[in-house]
Amino acid sequence: MDRAALAAFLRRRRDGLRPEDVGLAPGARRRAAGLRREEVAALAAMSTDYYTRLEQQRGPQPSEQMLASLARVLRLTGSERDYLFRVAGRNAPSPVSAAPHVAPALLRVLDRLADTPALILSALGETLVQNRPAEALFGDRSGCTGLAHSGIYRWFTDPAERRCYPEDDHHRQSRAQVANLRAAYGAMGPRSRAGEIVRALRQESAEFAELWERHEVAKRFEDHKTLLHPELGAIEVDCQTLFTEDQSQALLVLTAAPRTADHEKLQMLSVLGHERFRADTPGLPLDH
């Protein structure tokens, strides 16, 4: 671990960002143009003291999870992320790691979407980051670990995952989940995390096993759908998707036509916040 290089890199990247770059209000009377240490710490879900010690060359070796969080908050490119891992004494993540690096370009768009649900998904249906309206609508998926981090896996193994969709839409959604996993499997190979999910689901879900044999391949999202919320009820939304160039991640934005009941429901999510819904909301499977 190169403490001096790590500290210098963190300081330089923090100084190079503005609050608005990460979705924060600029505020008044900022003595420096960059982010404050406490802002980086809060966004990365670590204590200010811990982050300060890293910048002062006094901190312990960060975990891979902590480094991935810092890479996301500091909007690092893939090369910058790899450098961060290496100076911290860790191996750079592989392209098919369980905690994929979030594309900075998608994050910049997400940061500017505060009044409508938006989230970034991996090719395996993992929710990489979501804004507060999306968390209020779909639930917080940050606690999902292992294979359950994948919305595709949860769709076929956790009945609660399907509550977001009307029952008559379940079969179409199942086919879409499998078709997207087939596309990821083709890109990543049988020894990847996609292959691990396929092997597990073929053993655990007869529905998945039957659909897998159809060899349907797709990577798309439905343009219009109905979602179910435990308190707000049915919400009809339009879905817009922005993919990274390599198609490995997608920014999903949900909107409703202005001056409609559905639009008002989405606005309620922004006003009410996510705390009252979290206990009852099942969460979002990979949405197509």
C-alpha positions as CSV (number, residue, x, y, z in Angstrom):
1,M,0.0,0.0,0.0
2,D,1.5,3.3,-1.1
3,R,0.0,5.7,1.5
4,A,1.5,8.8,0.0
5,A,0.3,8.1,-3.5
6,L,-3.2,7.1,-2.2
7,A,-3.5,10.3,-0.1
8,A,-2.3,12.6,-2.9
9,F,-4.7,11.0,-5.4
10,L,-7.7,11.2,-3.2
11,R,-7.0,14.9,-2.4
12,R,-6.5,15.8,-6.1
13,R,-9.7,14.0,-7.2
14,R,-11.7,15.6,-4.4
15,D,-10.4,19.0,-5.2
16,G,-11.3,18.5,-8.9
17,L,-15.0,18.0,-8.2
18,R,-17.8,20.5,-7.5
19,P,-20.8,19.7,-5.3
20,E,-23.1,19.9,-8.4
21,D,-21.0,17.2,-10.0
22,V,-22.2,14.7,-7.4
23,G,-25.7,15.9,-7.0
24,L,-25.2,18.2,-4.0
25,A,-26.3,21.8,-3.7
26,P,-23.4,24.3,-4.2
27,G,-24.1,26.0,-0.9
28,A,-22.6,29.3,0.2
29,R,-19.3,30.5,1.6
30,R,-17.2,27.5,0.4
31,R,-13.5,28.4,1.0
32,A,-12.5,25.8,-1.7
33,A,-14.0,24.9,-4.9
34,G,-13.8,21.1,-4.4
35,L,-15.8,18.7,-2.3
36,R,-15.3,18.8,1.5
37,R,-13.9,15.7,3.2
38,E,-17.1,15.2,5.1
39,E,-19.1,15.2,1.8
40,V,-17.0,12.5,0.3
41,A,-17.2,10.5,3.4
42,A,-21.0,10.8,3.6
43,L,-21.5,9.8,0.0
44,A,-19.1,6.8,0.4
45,A,-20.9,5.7,3.6
46,M,-17.8,6.0,5.8
47,S,-16.9,8.2,8.7
48,T,-15.3,11.6,8.2
49,D,-12.5,10.5,10.5
50,Y,-11.7,7.4,8.5
51,Y,-11.6,9.3,5.2
52,T,-9.5,12.1,6.8
53,R,-6.9,9.6,7.9
54,L,-6.6,8.2,4.4
55,E,-5.8,11.7,3.1
56,Q,-3.3,12.2,5.9
57,Q,-1.5,8.9,5.2
58,R,-2.6,7.5,8.6
59,G,-5.5,5.2,7.7
60,P,-5.7,1.4,7.5
61,Q,-5.7,-0.4,4.2
62,P,-9.2,0.2,2.7
63,S,-11.3,-2.8,1.7
64,E,-12.2,-3.5,-1.9
65,Q,-15.8,-2.5,-1.1
66,M,-14.6,0.8,0.3
67,L,-12.4,1.5,-2.7
68,A,-15.3,0.7,-5.0
69,S,-17.4,3.2,-3.1
70,L,-14.7,5.9,-3.3
71,A,-14.3,5.3,-7.0
72,R,-18.0,5.9,-7.5
73,V,-18.2,9.0,-5.4
74,L,-15.1,10.5,-7.0
75,R,-16.4,9.7,-10.5
76,L,-13.3,7.9,-11.5
77,T,-12.8,6.5,-14.9
78,G,-11.9,2.8,-15.3
79,S,-8.2,3.5,-15.5
80,E,-8.4,5.9,-12.5
81,R,-10.3,3.2,-10.5
82,D,-7.6,0.6,-11.3
83,Y,-4.9,3.0,-10.1
84,L,-6.8,3.7,-6.9
85,F,-7.0,-0.1,-6.1
86,R,-3.3,-0.6,-6.9
87,V,-1.9,2.2,-4.8
88,A,-4.1,0.9,-2.0
89,G,-2.5,-2.5,-2.3
90,R,-5.5,-4.3,-3.8
91,N,-5.9,-6.0,-7.1
92,A,-7.9,-4.0,-9.7
93,P,-11.4,-5.5,-10.2
94,S,-11.9,-7.8,-13.1
95,P,-14.5,-6.8,-15.8
96,V,-16.9,-9.4,-14.3
97,S,-16.4,-8.7,-10.7
98,A,-19.3,-8.8,-8.2
99,A,-19.0,-5.1,-7.6
100,P,-18.8,-3.5,-11.1
101,H,-17.5,0.1,-11.5
102,V,-20.3,2.5,-12.2
103,A,-19.8,4.4,-15.5
104,P,-19.0,8.1,-14.6
105,A,-21.0,9.3,-17.7
106,L,-24.2,7.6,-16.4
107,L,-23.6,8.9,-12.9
108,R,-23.4,12.5,-14.2
109,V,-26.8,12.1,-15.8
110,L,-28.2,10.5,-12.7
111,D,-26.9,13.3,-10.5
112,R,-29.2,15.7,-12.4
113,L,-32.4,13.6,-12.0
114,A,-33.7,14.5,-8.6
115,D,-37.4,14.6,-9.2
116,T,-38.1,11.3,-11.0
117,P,-37.0,7.7,-10.3
118,A,-33.7,6.8,-11.9
119,L,-31.2,4.0,-11.3
120,I,-28.2,2.4,-12.9
121,L,-28.3,-1.3,-13.6
122,S,-25.6,-3.8,-14.6
123,A,-26.1,-6.4,-17.3
124,L,-26.9,-8.9,-14.6
125,G,-29.7,-6.8,-13.1
126,E,-27.7,-5.5,-10.2
127,T,-28.8,-2.1,-8.9
128,L,-25.5,-0.2,-8.8
129,V,-26.9,3.2,-7.7
130,Q,-30.3,4.7,-7.4
131,N,-31.7,8.1,-6.6
132,R,-34.0,8.8,-3.7
133,P,-37.3,8.6,-5.7
134,A,-36.2,5.2,-7.1
135,E,-35.4,4.0,-3.6
136,A,-38.8,5.2,-2.4
137,L,-40.5,3.4,-5.3
138,F,-38.5,0.2,-5.4
139,G,-36.8,-0.2,-2.1
140,D,-33.2,-0.2,-1.1
141,R,-31.3,-3.0,-2.7
142,S,-27.9,-2.2,-1.2
143,G,-28.3,-4.9,1.4
144,C,-28.5,-7.7,-1.3
145,T,-25.3,-9.8,-1.5
146,G,-24.1,-12.8,-3.3
147,L,-26.2,-14.1,-6.2
148,A,-29.2,-12.2,-4.7
149,H,-27.5,-8.9,-5.8
150,S,-28.8,-9.8,-9.2
151,G,-32.4,-8.9,-9.9
152,I,-32.5,-11.7,-12.4
153,Y,-31.6,-14.2,-9.7
154,R,-34.1,-12.7,-7.2
155,W,-36.9,-12.8,-9.8
156,F,-36.8,-16.6,-10.0
157,T,-36.0,-17.3,-6.3
158,D,-37.8,-14.7,-4.2
159,P,-41.6,-14.5,-4.7
160,A,-41.6,-11.0,-3.1
161,E,-39.6,-9.7,-6.1
162,R,-42.6,-10.1,-8.4
163,R,-44.9,-7.8,-6.4
164,C,-43.7,-4.8,-8.4
165,Y,-45.5,-6.2,-11.5
166,P,-49.1,-7.1,-12.2
167,E,-49.6,-10.9,-12.2
168,D,-50.5,-10.9,-15.9
169,D,-47.2,-9.4,-16.8
170,H,-45.0,-12.0,-14.9
171,H,-44.5,-14.3,-17.9
172,R,-43.4,-11.6,-20.2
173,Q,-41.0,-10.3,-17.5
174,S,-39.6,-13.8,-16.9
175,R,-38.8,-14.2,-20.6
176,A,-37.2,-10.8,-20.7
177,Q,-35.1,-11.6,-17.6
178,V,-33.8,-14.8,-19.2
179,A,-33.2,-13.2,-22.6
180,N,-31.1,-10.5,-21.0
181,L,-29.1,-13.0,-18.9
182,R,-28.5,-15.0,-22.2
183,A,-27.0,-11.8,-23.7
184,A,-24.8,-11.3,-20.7
185,Y,-23.8,-14.9,-20.6
186,G,-22.8,-14.7,-24.3
187,A,-20.6,-11.6,-23.6
188,M,-19.0,-12.8,-20.3
189,G,-18.7,-16.6,-20.9
190,P,-19.6,-19.6,-18.9
191,R,-16.9,-19.1,-16.2
192,S,-18.2,-15.6,-15.4
193,R,-20.7,-14.4,-12.8
194,A,-23.3,-14.7,-15.5
195,G,-22.4,-18.4,-15.8
196,E,-22.6,-18.8,-12.1
197,I,-26.2,-17.4,-12.0
198,V,-27.2,-19.6,-14.9
199,R,-26.0,-22.7,-13.2
200,A,-27.7,-21.8,-9.9
201,L,-31.0,-21.0,-11.5
202,R,-31.1,-24.1,-13.7
203,Q,-31.0,-26.0,-10.4
204,E,-33.3,-23.8,-8.4
205,S,-36.1,-22.8,-10.8
206,A,-37.9,-25.1,-13.2
207,E,-39.4,-22.0,-14.8
208,F,-36.0,-20.6,-15.5
209,A,-34.7,-23.9,-16.8
210,E,-37.6,-24.2,-19.3
211,L,-37.1,-20.6,-20.6
212,W,-33.3,-21.0,-20.8
213,E,-33.8,-23.7,-23.4
214,R,-35.6,-21.3,-25.7
215,H,-32.3,-19.6,-26.4
216,E,-33.9,-16.1,-26.6
217,V,-31.4,-13.3,-26.6
218,A,-32.3,-9.6,-26.0
219,K,-31.1,-6.5,-24.3
220,R,-33.9,-4.0,-24.2
221,F,-36.4,-2.4,-21.9
222,E,-40.1,-2.0,-22.3
223,D,-41.1,1.6,-23.2
224,H,-44.2,1.6,-21.1
225,K,-45.3,-0.4,-18.1
226,T,-47.4,-0.6,-15.0
227,L,-45.7,-0.9,-11.7
228,L,-47.3,-1.7,-8.3
229,H,-46.5,0.2,-5.1
230,P,-47.8,-1.1,-1.7
231,E,-49.2,2.4,-0.8
232,L,-49.5,4.4,-4.0
233,G,-51.0,1.5,-6.0
234,A,-50.6,1.1,-9.7
235,I,-48.4,3.6,-11.5
236,E,-48.1,3.7,-15.3
237,V,-44.7,4.9,-16.3
238,D,-42.7,5.5,-19.5
239,C,-39.2,4.0,-19.4
240,Q,-36.2,5.6,-21.1
241,T,-32.8,3.8,-21.1
242,L,-29.3,5.0,-21.8
243,F,-26.6,2.3,-22.2
244,T,-22.9,2.6,-21.9
245,E,-21.0,2.1,-25.1
246,D,-20.2,-1.5,-24.2
247,Q,-23.8,-2.2,-23.2
248,S,-22.6,-3.4,-19.7
249,Q,-24.6,-0.8,-17.8
250,A,-27.9,1.0,-18.3
251,L,-29.4,4.1,-16.8
252,L,-33.1,3.6,-16.4
253,V,-35.3,6.7,-16.0
254,L,-39.1,6.5,-15.2
255,T,-41.5,9.3,-16.0
256,A,-45.2,9.8,-16.4
257,A,-47.1,12.2,-18.5
258,P,-47.5,15.7,-16.9
259,R,-50.8,16.5,-15.2
260,T,-51.8,12.9,-14.8
261,A,-52.5,10.9,-11.6
262,D,-49.4,8.8,-12.3
263,H,-47.2,11.9,-12.5
264,E,-48.6,13.1,-9.2
265,K,-47.7,9.7,-7.6
266,L,-44.1,10.0,-8.8
267,Q,-44.0,13.5,-7.4
268,M,-45.2,12.2,-4.0
269,L,-42.1,9.9,-3.9
270,S,-39.9,13.0,-4.0
271,V,-41.9,14.8,-1.4
272,L,-42.4,12.0,1.1
273,G,-39.0,10.5,0.8
274,H,-38.2,6.8,1.1
275,E,-38.4,6.0,4.8
276,R,-42.2,5.2,5.1
277,F,-42.1,2.9,2.1
278,R,-38.9,0.9,2.8
279,A,-40.4,-1.8,5.1
280,D,-43.1,-2.9,2.6
281,T,-41.5,-2.4,-0.8
282,P,-40.1,-5.5,-2.3
283,G,-37.5,-3.9,-4.6
284,L,-36.8,-3.8,-8.3
285,P,-36.0,-6.7,-10.5
286,L,-34.2,-6.0,-13.7
287,D,-36.8,-4.0,-15.5
288,H,-37.6,-4.6,-19.2
